[in-house]
Amino acid sequence: MALTVCKYMELKAGKSTKKIIKLLKSITDAKILNKITGKEIIMRQELPEEIKQL
């Protein structure tokens, strides 16, 4: 099943599985916890256009 999904992604994106994984791993999040209110804030970097197209 995983091989089928990988092949499908390669065909749709026109990129290798290795390149797709490398792009997706570059997405980073930061979680900040306000200890007074207990509220958690999640900050995500702006996604490059190449990742948005995937």
PDB file of N, CA, C and O in Angstrom:
ATOM      1  N   MET A   1       0.818  -1.178   0.000  1.00  0.00           N
ATOM      2  CA  MET A   1       0.000   0.000   0.000  1.00  0.00           C
ATOM      3  C   MET A   1       0.870   1.252   0.000  1.00  0.00           C
ATOM      4  O   MET A   1       0.608   2.199  -0.742  1.00  0.00           O
ATOM      5  N   ALA A   2       1.895   1.249   0.828  1.00  0.00           N
ATOM      6  CA  ALA A   2       2.773   2.422   0.913  1.00  0.00           C
ATOM      7  C   ALA A   2       3.463   2.688  -0.423  1.00  0.00           C
ATOM      8  O   ALA A   2       3.621   3.841  -0.824  1.00  0.00           O
ATOM      9  N   LEU A   3       3.868   1.634  -1.102  1.00  0.00           N
ATOM     10  CA  LEU A   3       4.521   1.801  -2.398  1.00  0.00           C
ATOM     11  C   LEU A   3       3.560   2.418  -3.415  1.00  0.00           C
ATOM     12  O   LEU A   3       3.960   3.249  -4.230  1.00  0.00           O
ATOM     13  N   THR A   4       2.301   2.007  -3.363  1.00  0.00           N
ATOM     14  CA  THR A   4       1.292   2.554  -4.264  1.00  0.00           C
ATOM     15  C   THR A   4       1.076   4.037  -3.998  1.00  0.00           C
ATOM     16  O   THR A   4       0.983   4.830  -4.935  1.00  0.00           O
ATOM     17  N   VAL A   5       0.997   4.412  -2.734  1.00  0.00           N
ATOM     18  CA  VAL A   5       0.807   5.813  -2.370  1.00  0.00           C
ATOM     19  C   VAL A   5       2.011   6.644  -2.814  1.00  0.00           C
ATOM     20  O   VAL A   5       1.847   7.744  -3.340  1.00  0.00           O
ATOM     21  N   CYS A   6       3.211   6.121  -2.604  1.00  0.00           N
ATOM     22  CA  CYS A   6       4.430   6.824  -3.014  1.00  0.00           C
ATOM     23  C   CYS A   6       4.457   7.032  -4.523  1.00  0.00           C
ATOM     24  O   CYS A   6       4.784   8.119  -4.999  1.00  0.00           O
ATOM     25  N   LYS A   7       4.118   6.002  -5.263  1.00  0.00           N
ATOM     26  CA  LYS A   7       4.124   6.106  -6.720  1.00  0.00           C
ATOM     27  C   LYS A   7       3.084   7.118  -7.193  1.00  0.00           C
ATOM     28  O   LYS A   7       3.341   7.891  -8.116  1.00  0.00           O
ATOM     29  N   TYR A   8       1.914   7.112  -6.561  1.00  0.00           N
ATOM     30  CA  TYR A   8       0.855   8.062  -6.903  1.00  0.00           C
ATOM     31  C   TYR A   8       1.339   9.500  -6.667  1.00  0.00           C
ATOM     32  O   TYR A   8       1.127  10.378  -7.504  1.00  0.00           O
ATOM     33  N   MET A   9       1.990   9.730  -5.520  1.00  0.00           N
ATOM     34  CA  MET A   9       2.504  11.062  -5.208  1.00  0.00           C
ATOM     35  C   MET A   9       3.565  11.498  -6.215  1.00  0.00           C
ATOM     36  O   MET A   9       3.594  12.658  -6.626  1.00  0.00           O
ATOM     37  N   GLU A  10       4.431  10.574  -6.610  1.00  0.00           N
ATOM     38  CA  GLU A  10       5.455  10.892  -7.602  1.00  0.00           C
ATOM     39  C   GLU A  10       4.829  11.309  -8.922  1.00  0.00           C
ATOM     40  O   GLU A  10       5.257  12.285  -9.537  1.00  0.00           O
ATOM     41  N   LEU A  11       3.822  10.574  -9.354  1.00  0.00           N
ATOM     42  CA  LEU A  11       3.183  10.878 -10.630  1.00  0.00           C
ATOM     43  C   LEU A  11       2.432  12.203 -10.591  1.00  0.00           C
ATOM     44  O   LEU A  11       2.492  12.981 -11.543  1.00  0.00           O
ATOM     45  N   LYS A  12       1.731  12.458  -9.503  1.00  0.00           N
ATOM     46  CA  LYS A  12       0.953  13.696  -9.382  1.00  0.00           C
ATOM     47  C   LYS A  12       1.851  14.924  -9.219  1.00  0.00           C
ATOM     48  O   LYS A  12       1.590  15.969  -9.815  1.00  0.00           O
ATOM     49  N   ALA A  13       2.894  14.800  -8.424  1.00  0.00           N
ATOM     50  CA  ALA A  13       3.751  15.945  -8.117  1.00  0.00           C
ATOM     51  C   ALA A  13       4.879  16.125  -9.128  1.00  0.00           C
ATOM     52  O   ALA A  13       5.420  17.222  -9.265  1.00  0.00           O
ATOM     53  N   GLY A  14       5.235  15.060  -9.833  1.00  0.00           N
ATOM     54  CA  GLY A  14       6.352  15.145 -10.764  1.00  0.00           C
ATOM     55  C   GLY A  14       7.688  15.221 -10.054  1.00  0.00           C
ATOM     56  O   GLY A  14       8.674  15.688 -10.624  1.00  0.00           O
ATOM     57  N   LYS A  15       7.724  14.764  -8.811  1.00  0.00           N
ATOM     58  CA  LYS A  15       8.957  14.770  -8.013  1.00  0.00           C
ATOM     59  C   LYS A  15       9.162  13.382  -7.412  1.00  0.00           C
ATOM     60  O   LYS A  15       8.215  12.607  -7.279  1.00  0.00           O
ATOM     61  N   SER A  16      10.393  13.080  -7.056  1.00  0.00           N
ATOM     62  CA  SER A  16      10.680  11.789  -6.445  1.00  0.00           C
ATOM     63  C   SER A  16      10.150  11.755  -5.013  1.00  0.00           C
ATOM     64  O   SER A  16       9.934  12.797  -4.393  1.00  0.00           O
ATOM     65  N   THR A  17       9.945  10.556  -4.503  1.00  0.00           N
ATOM     66  CA  THR A  17       9.483  10.386  -3.128  1.00  0.00           C
ATOM     67  C   THR A  17      10.490  10.999  -2.154  1.00  0.00           C
ATOM     68  O   THR A  17      10.105  11.624  -1.166  1.00  0.00           O
ATOM     69  N   LYS A  18      11.758  10.820  -2.435  1.00  0.00           N
ATOM     70  CA  LYS A  18      12.807  11.376  -1.575  1.00  0.00           C
ATOM     71  C   LYS A  18      12.700  12.903  -1.503  1.00  0.00           C
ATOM     72  O   LYS A  18      12.840  13.480  -0.425  1.00  0.00           O
ATOM     73  N   LYS A  19      12.453  13.556  -2.636  1.00  0.00           N
ATOM     74  CA  LYS A  19      12.327  15.010  -2.687  1.00  0.00           C
ATOM     75  C   LYS A  19      11.069  15.462  -1.937  1.00  0.00           C
ATOM     76  O   LYS A  19      11.107  16.455  -1.210  1.00  0.00           O
ATOM     77  N   ILE A  20       9.956  14.741  -2.110  1.00  0.00           N
ATOM     78  CA  ILE A  20       8.707  15.081  -1.428  1.00  0.00           C
ATOM     79  C   ILE A  20       8.891  14.999   0.086  1.00  0.00           C
ATOM     80  O   ILE A  20       8.476  15.899   0.815  1.00  0.00           O
ATOM     81  N   ILE A  21       9.512  13.923   0.553  1.00  0.00           N
ATOM     82  CA  ILE A  21       9.739  13.748   1.992  1.00  0.00           C
ATOM     83  C   ILE A  21      10.645  14.849   2.536  1.00  0.00           C
ATOM     84  O   ILE A  21      10.399  15.379   3.620  1.00  0.00           O
ATOM     85  N   LYS A  22      11.692  15.194   1.787  1.00  0.00           N
ATOM     86  CA  LYS A  22      12.612  16.253   2.210  1.00  0.00           C
ATOM     87  C   LYS A  22      11.868  17.584   2.333  1.00  0.00           C
ATOM     88  O   LYS A  22      12.083  18.329   3.289  1.00  0.00           O
ATOM     89  N   LEU A  23      10.993  17.884   1.366  1.00  0.00           N
ATOM     90  CA  LEU A  23      10.216  19.123   1.418  1.00  0.00           C
ATOM     91  C   LEU A  23       9.282  19.143   2.627  1.00  0.00           C
ATOM     92  O   LEU A  23       9.201  20.146   3.337  1.00  0.00           O
ATOM     93  N   LEU A  24       8.582  18.043   2.859  1.00  0.00           N
ATOM     94  CA  LEU A  24       7.616  17.994   3.954  1.00  0.00           C
ATOM     95  C   LEU A  24       8.295  18.030   5.325  1.00  0.00           C
ATOM     96  O   LEU A  24       7.732  18.566   6.279  1.00  0.00           O
ATOM     97  N   LYS A  25       9.496  17.466   5.428  1.00  0.00           N
ATOM     98  CA  LYS A  25      10.230  17.508   6.693  1.00  0.00           C
ATOM     99  C   LYS A  25      10.732  18.906   7.025  1.00  0.00           C
ATOM    100  O   LYS A  25      11.062  19.194   8.175  1.00  0.00           O
ATOM    101  N   SER A  26      10.791  19.777   6.019  1.00  0.00           N
ATOM    102  CA  SER A  26      11.297  21.130   6.251  1.00  0.00           C
ATOM    103  C   SER A  26      10.259  22.023   6.926  1.00  0.00           C
ATOM    104  O   SER A  26      10.591  23.128   7.355  1.00  0.00           O
ATOM    105  N   ILE A  27       9.014  21.569   7.029  1.00  0.00           N
ATOM    106  CA  ILE A  27       7.966  22.350   7.690  1.00  0.00           C
ATOM    107  C   ILE A  27       8.204  22.289   9.197  1.00  0.00           C
ATOM    108  O   ILE A  27       8.335  21.209   9.774  1.00  0.00           O
ATOM    109  N   THR A  28       8.258  23.460   9.822  1.00  0.00           N
ATOM    110  CA  THR A  28       8.507  23.486  11.266  1.00  0.00           C
ATOM    111  C   THR A  28       7.398  24.237  11.995  1.00  0.00           C
ATOM    112  O   THR A  28       6.812  25.179  11.461  1.00  0.00           O
ATOM    113  N   ASP A  29       7.126  23.812  13.199  1.00  0.00           N
ATOM    114  CA  ASP A  29       6.164  24.440  14.090  1.00  0.00           C
ATOM    115  C   ASP A  29       6.880  24.800  15.382  1.00  0.00           C
ATOM    116  O   ASP A  29       7.868  24.176  15.766  1.00  0.00           O
ATOM    117  N   ALA A  30       6.355  25.818  16.034  1.00  0.00           N
ATOM    118  CA  ALA A  30       6.841  26.175  17.369  1.00  0.00           C
ATOM    119  C   ALA A  30       5.637  26.248  18.285  1.00  0.00           C
ATOM    120  O   ALA A  30       4.647  26.907  17.969  1.00  0.00           O
ATOM    121  N   LYS A  31       5.720  25.571  19.422  1.00  0.00           N
ATOM    122  CA  LYS A  31       4.645  25.613  20.411  1.00  0.00           C
ATOM    123  C   LYS A  31       5.126  26.421  21.606  1.00  0.00           C
ATOM    124  O   LYS A  31       6.187  26.161  22.174  1.00  0.00           O
ATOM    125  N   ILE A  32       4.310  27.415  21.974  1.00  0.00           N
ATOM    126  CA  ILE A  32       4.634  28.274  23.111  1.00  0.00           C
ATOM    127  C   ILE A  32       3.515  28.127  24.138  1.00  0.00           C
ATOM    128  O   ILE A  32       2.339  28.291  23.813  1.00  0.00           O
ATOM    129  N   LEU A  33       3.885  27.821  25.367  1.00  0.00           N
ATOM    130  CA  LEU A  33       2.904  27.650  26.435  1.00  0.00           C
ATOM    131  C   LEU A  33       2.971  28.843  27.385  1.00  0.00           C
ATOM    132  O   LEU A  33       4.017  29.124  27.969  1.00  0.00           O
ATOM    133  N   ASN A  34       1.851  29.538  27.532  1.00  0.00           N
ATOM    134  CA  ASN A  34       1.738  30.620  28.502  1.00  0.00           C
ATOM    135  C   ASN A  34       1.445  29.971  29.852  1.00  0.00           C
ATOM    136  O   ASN A  34       0.353  29.443  30.063  1.00  0.00           O
ATOM    137  N   LYS A  35       2.404  30.009  30.757  1.00  0.00           N
ATOM    138  CA  LYS A  35       2.253  29.325  32.040  1.00  0.00           C
ATOM    139  C   LYS A  35       1.233  29.993  32.958  1.00  0.00           C
ATOM    140  O   LYS A  35       0.723  29.367  33.887  1.00  0.00           O
ATOM    141  N   ILE A  36       0.943  31.247  32.700  1.00  0.00           N
ATOM    142  CA  ILE A  36      -0.038  31.954  33.535  1.00  0.00           C
ATOM    143  C   ILE A  36      -1.455  31.539  33.148  1.00  0.00           C
ATOM    144  O   ILE A  36      -2.263  31.190  34.009  1.00  0.00           O
ATOM    145  N   THR A  37      -1.754  31.577  31.844  1.00  0.00           N
ATOM    146  CA  THR A  37      -3.112  31.259  31.386  1.00  0.00           C
ATOM    147  C   THR A  37      -3.273  29.795  30.999  1.00  0.00           C
ATOM    148  O   THR A  37      -4.394  29.292  30.911  1.00  0.00           O
ATOM    149  N   GLY A  38      -2.157  29.112  30.769  1.00  0.00           N
ATOM    150  CA  GLY A  38      -2.223  27.721  30.337  1.00  0.00           C
ATOM    151  C   GLY A  38      -2.549  27.574  28.854  1.00  0.00           C
ATOM    152  O   GLY A  38      -2.759  26.465  28.362  1.00  0.00           O
ATOM    153  N   LYS A  39      -2.590  28.697  28.151  1.00  0.00           N
ATOM    154  CA  LYS A  39      -2.927  28.677  26.724  1.00  0.00           C
ATOM    155  C   LYS A  39      -1.691  28.336  25.898  1.00  0.00           C
ATOM    156  O   LYS A  39      -0.602  28.859  26.134  1.00  0.00           O
ATOM    157  N   GLU A  40      -1.884  27.448  24.924  1.00  0.00           N
ATOM    158  CA  GLU A  40      -0.793  27.055  24.039  1.00  0.00           C
ATOM    159  C   GLU A  40      -0.967  27.742  22.687  1.00  0.00           C
ATOM    160  O   GLU A  40      -2.046  27.714  22.095  1.00  0.00           O
ATOM    161  N   ILE A  41       0.103  28.352  22.214  1.00  0.00           N
ATOM    162  CA  ILE A  41       0.095  29.035  20.922  1.00  0.00           C
ATOM    163  C   ILE A  41       0.988  28.242  19.982  1.00  0.00           C
ATOM    164  O   ILE A  41       2.125  27.914  20.323  1.00  0.00           O
ATOM    165  N   ILE A  42       0.471  27.934  18.795  1.00  0.00           N
ATOM    166  CA  ILE A  42       1.251  27.199  17.796  1.00  0.00           C
ATOM    167  C   ILE A  42       1.572  28.143  16.649  1.00  0.00           C
ATOM    168  O   ILE A  42       0.676  28.724  16.036  1.00  0.00           O
ATOM    169  N   MET A  43       2.858  28.289  16.368  1.00  0.00           N
ATOM    170  CA  MET A  43       3.309  29.147  15.276  1.00  0.00           C
ATOM    171  C   MET A  43       3.894  28.263  14.182  1.00  0.00           C
ATOM    172  O   MET A  43       4.732  27.405  14.459  1.00  0.00           O
ATOM    173  N   ARG A  44       3.464  28.464  12.957  1.00  0.00           N
ATOM    174  CA  ARG A  44       3.976  27.687  11.826  1.00  0.00           C
ATOM    175  C   ARG A  44       4.636  28.638  10.840  1.00  0.00           C
ATOM    176  O   ARG A  44       4.134  29.731  10.580  1.00  0.00           O
ATOM    177  N   GLN A  45       5.759  28.210  10.301  1.00  0.00           N
ATOM    178  CA  GLN A  45       6.451  29.025   9.315  1.00  0.00           C
ATOM    179  C   GLN A  45       5.605  29.150   8.047  1.00  0.00           C
ATOM    180  O   GLN A  45       4.739  28.315   7.784  1.00  0.00           O
ATOM    181  N   GLU A  46       5.862  30.183   7.280  1.00  0.00           N
ATOM    182  CA  GLU A  46       5.187  30.356   5.999  1.00  0.00           C
ATOM    183  C   GLU A  46       5.659  29.254   5.054  1.00  0.00           C
ATOM    184  O   GLU A  46       6.858  29.007   4.923  1.00  0.00           O
ATOM    185  N   LEU A  47       4.710  28.598   4.403  1.00  0.00           N
ATOM    186  CA  LEU A  47       5.046  27.488   3.518  1.00  0.00           C
ATOM    187  C   LEU A  47       5.542  28.013   2.177  1.00  0.00           C
ATOM    188  O   LEU A  47       4.922  28.895   1.583  1.00  0.00           O
ATOM    189  N   PRO A  48       6.665  27.466   1.698  1.00  0.00           N
ATOM    190  CA  PRO A  48       7.154  27.849   0.361  1.00  0.00           C
ATOM    191  C   PRO A  48       6.146  27.395  -0.717  1.00  0.00           C
ATOM    192  O   PRO A  48       5.379  26.456  -0.504  1.00  0.00           O
ATOM    193  N   GLU A  49       6.164  28.059  -1.841  1.00  0.00           N
ATOM    194  CA  GLU A  49       5.228  27.772  -2.931  1.00  0.00           C
ATOM    195  C   GLU A  49       5.340  26.322  -3.398  1.00  0.00           C
ATOM    196  O   GLU A  49       4.339  25.705  -3.762  1.00  0.00           O
ATOM    197  N   GLU A  50       6.553  25.783  -3.386  1.00  0.00           N
ATOM    198  CA  GLU A  50       6.774  24.406  -3.833  1.00  0.00           C
ATOM    199  C   GLU A  50       5.993  23.402  -2.968  1.00  0.00           C
ATOM    200  O   GLU A  50       5.465  22.415  -3.480  1.00  0.00           O
ATOM    201  N   ILE A  51       5.927  23.659  -1.670  1.00  0.00           N
ATOM    202  CA  ILE A  51       5.190  22.775  -0.772  1.00  0.00           C
ATOM    203  C   ILE A  51       3.692  22.980  -0.941  1.00  0.00           C
ATOM    204  O   ILE A  51       2.927  22.017  -0.887  1.00  0.00           O
ATOM    205  N   LYS A  52       3.264  24.213  -1.144  1.00  0.00           N
ATOM    206  CA  LYS A  52       1.840  24.484  -1.361  1.00  0.00           C
ATOM    207  C   LYS A  52       1.316  23.741  -2.589  1.00  0.00           C
ATOM    208  O   LYS A  52       0.166  23.303  -2.606  1.00  0.00           O
ATOM    209  N   GLN A  53       2.154  23.598  -3.609  1.00  0.00           N
ATOM    210  CA  GLN A  53       1.736  22.921  -4.831  1.00  0.00           C
ATOM    211  C   GLN A  53       1.551  21.424  -4.628  1.00  0.00           C
ATOM    212  O   GLN A  53       0.795  20.783  -5.358  1.00  0.00           O
ATOM    213  N   LEU A  54       2.240  20.867  -3.637  1.00  0.00           N
ATOM    214  CA  LEU A  54       2.082  19.432  -3.369  1.00  0.00           C
ATOM    215  C   LEU A  54       0.690  19.162  -2.866  1.00  0.00           C
ATOM    216  O   LEU A  54       0.348  18.015  -2.581  1.00  0.00           O
TER     217      LEU A  54
END
